[in-house]
Amino acid sequence: MLKFVIDEDIPYSTGRELKKQGHEVIDIKNSKIRGSDDEKVYNFTQKERAILLTGDKDFGNILWFPSGRHFGIVIAHFPNEISSQEMTAQIVNELKKLSREDLQGNLIILEPGRIRIRRHNKK
């Protein structure tokens, strides 16, 4: 089981599907920090010791959010034309392919049919 914080730009259905798979999910849309800036969302996610699932490409900035210093950031990069149901299906299916080690401390970019992992250097 993993713990995810779902950012506001990710459909509710994604959180529901992840919960069905046994993961713990906190949806920003239902929290006290709804509408907050990236830094506050990031800090909240770290306090929760969770993986951030977001569509916000700003979280891919490794200078602001260095790999290895967080519990994992997953950026879902999908076309605007995709339905929320299809987006959820693709996100959930791609996440099934990843291990805890793939996620922990790393930056993951999910795109239709593609996963990119920027791993942190373990020193």
C-alpha positions, 0 to 999 in steps of 0.5 A, a space after each residue: 500500500 502506498 500513500 498519495 496526495 492527489 493535486 487539484 488537477 487530477 480527477 476525483 475518479 483517480 483517487 477513488 480507483 487508487 483507494 479501491 486498490 488499497 492505497 491511502 489517498 488524500 485529495 487536495 480538493 477536500 483539504 484545508 489547503 485547497 487553492 494553495 501554492 505549489 510550495 504549500 502543497 509540496 510541504 503538506 505532501 512531505 508532512 504526510 509522508 506521501 507521494 504527490 500525484 499532480 498534473 502541474 509540470 512545475 513540480 518537475 523542477 528539480 532545483 525547487 523539488 530535488 529528487 531524493 528529498 521527497 517521498 516521490 512526485 508523479 506528474 501526469 502529463 496528458 492531453 486536455 482532450 482526454 476524458 477524466 475516465 480515460 486519464 484515470 484508467 491510464 494513470 492507474 494502469 501505469 502506476 501498477 507497473 511501478 514499484 515502491 522503489 521506483 516511486 520513493 524519492 524519484 520524479 516520475 512523468 506519466 504520459 500516454 503509453 510512456 513512463 519516465 523516471 528521474 532517479 535520485 542518486 543514492 550516495 
